[in-house]
Amino acid sequence: MDAPPDYPQPPIGGDREWVMADGASDDRKPVKGPAKGDVYVLRERCKGCGFCVEFCPTHVLEMSHDYNPKGYHYPLVSKPEACNGCDLCGMFCPDFAIYGVRRRAACKPIASAS
């Protein structure tokens, strides 16, 4: 079964360029700059499964060498500047011990129409 025409095709070769169904290219390089999200870890809930560390797309997390009150290693945020707030860590966590949130953009004041 073919993918719908608006879905991107798999990457060609080892490069990071995606080719859309209409032939246009879409460069999917990571955006550099300040962190776009924050990760919160509830250490006392963690059972040390490591799913959050394994599935983090930006490799923000690593397992701690310390133990929580239950005796498990818990995740630490090792690269907070790389977090994009996608919350995959929270979606994969079976114990709801971690979650990510996107940061809100700073609001600009609205100019008065006077």
HUDABEL-V640716 format. One record per backbone hydrogen bond with DSSP energy under -0.5 kcal/mol. NH is the residue of the N-H (numbers start at 0). CO is the residue of the C=O. If there is no record, write none. Layout:
nh=<NH/NH>
co=<CO/CO>
//
This chain:
nh=<6/8/11/12/14/17/19/19/22/25/27/27/35/36/37/39/41/42/44/45/45/53/54/55/58/61/63/67/70/73/75/77/77/78/81/82/90/91/92/95/98/100/102/113>
co=<3/18/16/10/11/25/17/23/19/17/15/25/82/82/100/98/96/40/41/41/42/49/50/51/55/75/73/71/67/65/61/59/75/59/78/79/86/87/88/92/39/37/35/111>
//
